[in-house]
Amino acid sequence: MSDQRSQLDLDDDPGFFSRLGQFFSALFLGPLIGLLFWLGIEQNRRAAPLVATIAENLLKTLVLFWVLLLVFIWYRPAWLRRLYLRSERKVVFVGWITRVALFLAIVFAAGWGLVDHFLLR
């Protein structure tokens, strides 16, 4: 078994009620996040079709990760743990990249707004 730990704190063997809480949290939050992500894709499909296609494929991958997460909460053999940890690292990395891109977009928009406000007017 690998000595790597889950970044979402799923390594400890919780009790029944803790697993039930994790399961229902993932069961409700996963589709909500997916729905919001899908609405964002559909809203910008005409403006940036390439970005929408990439985001749609990313959403399909996140759906598979969500199903794997729901199974992993209840059933944790070594082979599934290795598969889950590999996919979890990739999903967390994509989330990190998304946050960095969002931060850079906000900084760029704020900078452009300041340049527009002070220099161009």
N, C-alpha and C positions, 0 to 999 in steps of 0.2 A: 504494500500500500504506500502511496506517495506521502511524503511528509509535508506537502503543501496544504495550506489552510484555505478554507472558503472565505472570500472577501465579503460575503453577505452573512457571515456568522451562522452557517448551517452545519458546522462540524460537530458541535456538541449534540449528544443524544437527548433531546428534550422529552418531556412527558407528553402524554396524550393531548392534554388541553393546549399546551404550547404548540404542538404540531398542528392542531386544529385551528388555532389562531393564525399561524403562519400560512396555512392552506387557504383559509378564507380571505386573508389579506391579499395574497397573491391572486386568488380567484377573482376578486373584485377590482384590484388596482391594475392588473395586467390588461384586461379589456378596456378599461378607462383610458389608460395611457395609449394603448393601441388605437382607440377611436380618435383621440385628440391628434395623434400622429397622422392618422389617415386623413382627417379633415384638413390638416395643414398641407398634406400632399395634394389633395384634390383642389384646394384653393389656389395653389401655385402651379398647377399642371400646365396651363397655357403659357405662363411667363417663362418657366424653365423646365422644358420636358426632360432633359437629360438628368437634372437634379431630381425631378419627380420619379424617374425610373430607378435611379440609385436608391432613393429613399423608400420606394415601394419594395425593392428587394431586401433592404435592411429591415423593413417592417415584417416581411415574411420570415426572415431569420429570427427576429425577436419573438414571433409567435411560436416558433419551434423551441426557442429557449424557454418560453413561458410554460409550455407543455412539459418540457424536461424538468423544470423547477417544481411543478405540481407533483410529478411522479417522484422526484428526489426527496421531497419533504416526507413522504411516507415510506419509501423503499430505497435503502441505501447500501446495496452491495458494492464491492470494490470496483467492478468494471463500470458500473453506473457513476460512481464517485469520480473516477478518472475522466469519464466523458463529460460529466457535469462541470468539474473544475476547469477543464480545458475551455469549454464554452463560456463559463462564467468569466474567466479572465478576458476573453475576447469581447464580451458584452460590456464589461466594466471599462475596458479600454475605449470602446466606441462611445460610451457615455462620457468618458473623460474628454475625448476629442470633440464631441458635440458641445460640451460646456466651454471648452477653450474657443471653439469657433463662434459660439454665441457671445462670449465675452469680447472677442475681437470685433465682431460685427457691431456690438453696442459701443465699444470705444471708437470705432471708425465713424459710426453714425453721429456720436456726440461730437467728435472732432470736426466732422464735416459741418455739423450744425453751428459750431462755434466759428469756424472759418466763414461760413455763409453769413452769420449774424454780424460779425465784427469787421470782416474785410470786404465782403461783397456788397454790403448795403451802405 
